Amino acid sequence: MARPASPPPWVALWRMTAETTKMLRSRHLALRSLADEELMELVAGRDAHAFGVIFDRHGAVAYSLAYRMCGRRAMAEDVVQDAFLSMWRGGARYDRARGSVRSWVLGVVRNRTIDSFRQREIKQGRDVGDDTAAERIPAGERTDVEAARREEASAVRSALDGLVRDQRLVIELAYFGGFTHSQIAEMLELPAGTVKGRMRLGLAKLRLALGDPAEVVR
């Protein structure tokens, strides 16, 4: 009795590819059922598929924040790419005790956006070929208003840095990102009341830090 002909090599390859695809799809579905915190534990172990799920969940809102802050589509895309790359490289730095993954992601994007602006300013200063021009301006030519603004901005930044991360983030999203309470609540996946509470407490602490005794924090 004649043996059946063996399948050609490409059939075996196709079967292997199909099985691999099926396994990957099954694992992806399993990963999607995990909480963000569980996914970040896998990311810390260099699981690229878990990180892909994190990006799928938070990439759109990260871009929304970057675009709102910088107002440039290409720049926002670069910021988000750099932010997620840094998160992939340092995923083990996420601390679930300090807040949600969404808050952590948006905090990284916010910092990357600010860094991007700083780098552009430095680059523009170098393009004109005079890095020390500002230092050579006589102090008498700097207006009192400019000095006051710089001092005020420095004080505000210092006070913001003194807040806990969750309070600082909602304030920055509202005042620097231009988002409403409801938008922030949606971005952070929090109840609107929680966002308003963090905003109120954070602003109260800011007023105290900036020397306004009228606001009492309980």
N, C-alpha and C positions, 0 to 999 in steps of 0.2 A: 504494500500500500504506500502510495507516494505521500511524502511529508508536505504539509502546506508551505507555501513559499514564505520566506521571512520578509517582514515589512521592510521597506527601504529605510535607510538611516534617518531621513528627514522626518519620518513618522515618529520614531522614538524621540527625536529632539522636540517635535511638536508636543508630544505627550508630557515630556518633562517640563516644558515651558508652561503648558496648561496647568499642570499640578502645582508648579511653583507660584503661578499667578493666583490660583485658588487659595493656596496657603497664605500668601501675602494679603489677599483680600479679606480672608477670615481673620487674620491677626489685626488688620487695620480696624475691622468692625469691633473686635474685642477691645482694642485700645480706645476707641471712641466711647466705650461704655465706662471708662475709668474717669475718676475725678481729676481735676487739674493737678492737685497735690500728688496724687499717685503717679501721674504722668511725669511730673518733675523728678520723682525718685528714679524713674527709668532714664530720664534725660541725663541725670547725674552719672548714670552708668554708660553714657554715650549711645543711647538708643535713638537713632535718627528717625525711626518711624513714630515714636512717641513725641519727639519734638515737632514732627510734621503735623500732628494732631493739635499741638499747642498753637502752632502758627495758623492752622485753619480756624481755630476758635477765636484768636485774638489779633490776627493780622489786619483785619479790616478796621477795627477800632483804633489800632495803633497808627495806621495810615491816616485815619480821620484826625487824630490828635496832631500828628506831625504836620499835616497839611494846614490845619487851623492855625498852628503856631508860626509856620514859615510862609504860608501863602503861595508856595511854588510846588507844582506837581512833581517835577523831576527831583527837586531837593527833598521833598517829603519821601519819595520812593527810596532815595539814597539813604536817608536817615533810618527808615524802617529796616532796610537791608542791613545796615551797619549794626543797628540795635539788636536784631535777631541773631546776627552772627556773633555778637559779643555775648548774648545770652546762651547760645549753643556752646561757646568756648568756656563759659563760666557758669553753667547751669547749676553746679553744686552750690553756688553762692545763694541760691534762693532759700529763704528761711520762712517756713510756713507760719511760725509764731509771730512774724511781723506783719502779716497781712495776706491777702489773696494773691493768686498768680496774676490775675488781671491787674491789680494795683501795682505789682512788681513790674510787669511788662510795660505799663504806661509810664512808670517812673523811669525806667531805662530809656524809653523813647524820648521822654521829656529832656533827660540829661543829654542824650545824643543830639537833640535838636539845638540845645544851647551850645554844645561843643562845636556843632557845625557852623553856627553863626560866629563864634569866636575865631575859628580857623579861617573863615572867609575874611573877617576883619584884619587878622594878622597878614593874610595873603595880600589883601589890598594895600596894606601899609608897606609891604615889601615890594609890591609892583611899582610904587612910585619911587623906590630906591632910597627911602629916608626913614629908617625904623625909629630913629631917635628924635624926629622933628618935634613931637609933642613935648619931649623932655627939655627942649631948648627954648620953649616959649617962656618968656619972663613971667613970674608969678603975678606981677601987677597987671598983666594983660588978660588974665583969666577973671571973668566977671564973678561977682559974689553969687549971682543966681546959679551959674554953672557949678560953682563949688558946693552950693547948698543942695542942688539936685543930686550931685554925686554922693554927698554925705548921706542924704535921705535914702537914696537907692541902696547904698551899702548897709544902712541900718535896717531897712526892710528885708534885704536878703539875709542878713545875720539873724533877724528875728524869725524868718521863715525856716531857716536851717535848724532853729531850736525847737521846732514843732515835731511831733511824732509824724511818721511818714504818711499815715492815712489822712491826718488833718491837713498836712502840707499839700498833699496831692489834690484834694477837692478844692482848696483855695486857688492853687495854680491853674487847675482846669477851668475854674470860673473866671478868674481875673486876667489870666494870661492867655488861656485858650478860648475864652468867650463862650463857654458852654453853659447852658441853663442847669438848674438843679435836676430836672427830669432827664436831661441828656447825660449828665454825670452819673445819675443813678443807673441808667441803662448801660453806660459804658463800664461801670464798675460792678454791675450786676448786684446792686444793693437797693434796699427800700429807699424811697425818696426821703422819708423821715430820718433815716440814718445819715444820709448825705447832709441834710440840713443841720442835724445835730453836730456833726463833725465840723461843718462850716462855722456854726455859731461858736463852738468851743475854741476852734482854731483862731478865729478873728478876735475873740476875747483875749486869748493869750498874746496875740500880736499887739493889741492895744496896750496891754500891760507892759510888754517888752519894749514898746516904743515910748513909754512914759505917760500913758493916758490912764490915770487912776480911776476914771469914771466907770470903767468896766471891771466887774468883779467876777472871777472865775470860781465856781463852786466845785 
